[in-house]
Amino acid sequence: MKTLVIVSHPGFEQSAVTRTIKQVAESLPDTEVRHLEERYGDDAARFDVTAEQAAHDAVERIVIVFPIHWFNLTPMLKAYMNRVWTYGWAFGPGGTALRGKRMQVVVSAGAAEATYSHQGLIRSTMDEVLTPLKASALYIGMRWEPPLAFYGVMNADAARLAGIGQAFAQRMADCLEPA
Ligand SMILES: Cc1cc2nc3c(=O)[nH]c(=O)nc-3n(C[C@H](O)[C@H](O)[C@H](O)COP(=O)(O)O)c2cc1C
């Protein structure tokens, strides 16, 4: 399945998990990887909207990879949605560009999996933390795939990183939402 992987990390030099996932993504067939901060730094005004929209048009699945920072999207990812998923293209009159495409979110979190539950410290699941992405995807007619989340990733050693890379590759090979 033709896939666009959008990677965002505000401090990629320090990244271990997102870096591992990006490397695996770059090795997969039929997959284009676009790393927002690598292309545009932290300046959303530099987005090449035409090129970014064309990258979406070319695929059936969009994968968004980022670390959870303060239970939120990264700043560049939010800015990207604002500027690239435009009225008349992604929604509104004639805005059907992303309809029917699959949306797969891949995130890493420092906190333990138990934290992300109604009984846990934040009284919220990861699916709930990801509500803005989920709601946005569904609003524009995308197919929401179950998110792939890696928990407790602080100081992940080589074996853990290898496992994360394998789990990511496996999810890319599967589609959980039936056709
Ligand atoms: C500024 C900042 C905020 C963070 N906020 C959260 C958070 O809200 N929840 C959480 O589980 N982890 C949080 N973390 C931990 C990151 O999710 C974790 O470092 C990241 O997923 C690891 O991926 P990386 O190696 O690609 O950076 C935060 C880390 C930083 C630097």
The ligand as an SDF file (V2000), in Angstrom:
LIG
                    3D

 31 33  0  0  0  0  0  0  0  0999 V2000
    9.1690   18.6130   26.5150 C   0  0  0  0  0  0  0  0  0  0  0  0
    8.7780   17.1910   26.7470 C   0  0  0  0  0  0  0  0  0  0  0  0
    7.4950   16.8970   27.1530 C   0  0  0  0  0  0  0  0  0  0  0  0
    7.1050   15.5670   27.3500 C   0  0  0  0  0  0  0  0  0  0  0  0
    5.8050   15.3050   27.6920 N   0  0  0  0  0  0  0  0  0  0  0  0
    5.4070   14.0170   27.8240 C   0  0  0  0  0  0  0  0  0  0  0  0
    4.0350   13.7350   28.0930 C   0  0  0  0  0  0  0  0  0  0  0  0
    3.1880   14.6120   28.1680 O   0  0  0  0  0  0  0  0  0  0  0  0
    3.6850   12.4200   28.2400 N   0  0  0  0  0  0  0  0  0  0  0  0
    4.5860   11.4050   28.1250 C   0  0  0  0  0  0  0  0  0  0  0  0
    4.1940   10.2360   28.2560 O   0  0  0  0  0  0  0  0  0  0  0  0
    5.8880   11.6500   27.8370 N   0  0  0  0  0  0  0  0  0  0  0  0
    6.3040   12.9280   27.6800 C   0  0  0  0  0  0  0  0  0  0  0  0
    7.6100   13.1990   27.3570 N   0  0  0  0  0  0  0  0  0  0  0  0
    8.5220   12.0750   27.0610 C   0  0  0  0  0  0  0  0  0  0  0  0
    8.5680   11.8380   25.5490 C   0  0  0  0  0  0  0  0  0  0  0  0
    7.3400   11.3580   25.0810 O   0  0  0  0  0  0  0  0  0  0  0  0
    9.6790   10.8760   25.1900 C   0  0  0  0  0  0  0  0  0  0  0  0
   10.8940   11.4880   25.5630 O   0  0  0  0  0  0  0  0  0  0  0  0
    9.6920   10.5700   23.7060 C   0  0  0  0  0  0  0  0  0  0  0  0
    8.5380    9.8740   23.3290 O   0  0  0  0  0  0  0  0  0  0  0  0
   10.8760    9.7270   23.3300 C   0  0  0  0  0  0  0  0  0  0  0  0
   10.9850    9.7130   21.9130 O   0  0  0  0  0  0  0  0  0  0  0  0
   12.3010   10.2720   21.2120 P   0  0  0  0  0  0  0  0  0  0  0  0
   13.4350    9.3590   21.6070 O   0  0  0  0  0  0  0  0  0  0  0  0
   12.0140   10.2080   19.7530 O   0  0  0  0  0  0  0  0  0  0  0  0
   12.5080   11.6830   21.7030 O   0  0  0  0  0  0  0  0  0  0  0  0
    8.0390   14.5100   27.1730 C   0  0  0  0  0  0  0  0  0  0  0  0
    9.3400   14.8180   26.7870 C   0  0  0  0  0  0  0  0  0  0  0  0
    9.7210   16.1310   26.5730 C   0  0  0  0  0  0  0  0  0  0  0  0
   11.1310   16.4340   26.1310 C   0  0  0  0  0  0  0  0  0  0  0  0
  1  2  1  0
  2  3  1  0
  2 30  2  0
  3  4  2  0
  4  5  1  0
  4 28  1  0
  5  6  2  0
  6  7  1  0
  6 13  1  0
  7  8  2  0
  7  9  1  0
  9 10  1  0
 10 11  2  0
 10 12  1  0
 12 13  2  0
 13 14  1  0
 14 15  1  0
 14 28  1  0
 15 16  1  0
 16 17  1  0
 16 18  1  0
 18 19  1  0
 18 20  1  0
 20 21  1  0
 20 22  1  0
 22 23  1  0
 23 24  1  0
 24 25  2  0
 24 26  1  0
 24 27  1  0
 28 29  2  0
 29 30  1  0
 30 31  1  0
M  END
$$$$
